[in-house]
């Protein structure tokens, strides 16, 4: 088989791969049933269902680049460095209301050019 023949088959292979990927994505979407029960009283987890939290984390990230910034913020919020990592880096958890409000105030102060804690 010449290289010209192999290159001629490449677009066909890409199309086949994309079609298979699309089928798998659709099957996965059908398999996941939406939770129709109300989420009253349940703790939210960070992810696509928490767009406001995601934006807050996005706005906080530029202020946490220097060495020691995360430690200072963790002390201000009253959480461990590991918990702060879960909140802002892993995004596997959301903070409670008091800490969220503190984080909002901290981001606002930093955006205004003030050093807060």
N, C-alpha and C positions, 0 to 999 in steps of 0.2 A: 504494500500500500504506500503510495507516495505521500509526501507531506501536503501536497495540494489537496488530495482526497481527504486527509485527516482534517485539514483546515476547513474544507467544505462541510464536514459533518459537525463541526463545533457549534454553529448556531442552532442546529437541530437538537443537539445534546442540551444546550442551555435552555431551550424551550421546554424540553421534556422535564428537566430538573425543576424549572419554575412551575410547571403544571403540577408536579408531584408535591412540591412545597405548598402550593395553594390548596391542594386537596387535604393535606395534613393540617393546615391552619384551620380550614373550615370544619374538619372533623373535631379538632380540639375545641373550637368555639361551640359546636353543638353539644359536645360532651359536658361542658361546663354549664350547669344550670344556674341561672341568676337567683340570688337569694331574695325571695319575694317577701320574706318576713321583715317587719320593721326593726330597725337597729336601736330601738329605745333602750337606753341604759347600758349598752355595750360599748366597750372601749374601741376607739378607732385605731387602726393600724396605718402607718404611713404607706402611701402608695397612690395609685391612680384615683382613689376615692377621697383623697385629701389634697386637693389642688392648692388651697390657701397655705397649708403647712409646707408644701413643696416650694412655693414661691418664697416663703419666709426663709427657708433653708438656703435657697438659691441666693437671696440677698445678703445672708449672713456670711456665706462662704468667702467672699473676697477679704473680709476683715479677720479671717482666721489663718492667714498664710504665714505670718511671722512666728518664730519659735516662742512658745509660752502663751500665745493668744488663747488657745483652747483651754489651757489650765486655768487662766484667769476667768474665762467665761464659765467654766465648770464650777469654780468657787463661787462666782456671783449667783449662779442658778442653784447652787446647793446640791449638785449631783457629782458623781464620780466622773473621772475622765473617760472611763469605759462607757458609762451611760451616755455621756455627751457624744461619744463616737457613734453609738447606736442611733442617737437622735439625728445627728447632722451628716454623718458620713455614710453609714450603712442604710440609714433611713428605714430602719426596721421597727421604730417606735415613735410615738408622739409624746410630747411633754404634756403635763397637766396644765390647767388654765393659768395658775400663778406663774409658772416657769415660762409659759408661752408669752404672757404679757411682759415679763421681764426681758425675754429675748426680743420682743418687738421694740421695747424701749431702748434696749442696748443697740440694736441695729439702727434705730432712728438717731441715737446719739452719735454713733460712729459715722453715719452718713452726713451728719451735721458738722463733723470734724472734731467732736468732743471725745476725749478719752474717758471712758466710763468703766471704772473698776479695773 
